[in-house]
Amino acid sequence: MATDIRLKREKDFSLVFKKGKRLYSSALSMIYLPANSLKVGFAVSKKHGGSVKRNRIKRLLRESFRSFLPEIRQNFFFVFIPKEKEEYSLDVFKKNMDYLFKKAGIKKNA
């Protein structure tokens, strides 16, 4: 990503999982927490497949999130968790993220 906005530390992930609000769509779960900076993490478990498949899912999620960066109006920590599917596509992730951001009232034009 342009500037490094990835959520990396286990402490940050734990904080989001414990105190964050959860929203669900057909392909994604989103956990978010107001914070002093914008960071995003992706939790893709081994049940999604081998490392190649998991890394592809994370790349698709990162690209999808990147398209929404200009529209996010304040700082949050986000964690996205994909649901198990046969196929994963960028379009599906974008539609689901758009839905989740609107539902949470996070997008500027929501």
Secondary structure, 3 states (H helix, E strand, C coil): CCCCCECCCHHHHHHHHHHCEEEECCCEEEEEEECCCCEEEECCCHHHCCHHHHHHHHHHHHHHHHHHHHHECCCEEEEEEECCCCCCCHHHHHHHHHHHHHHHCCECCC
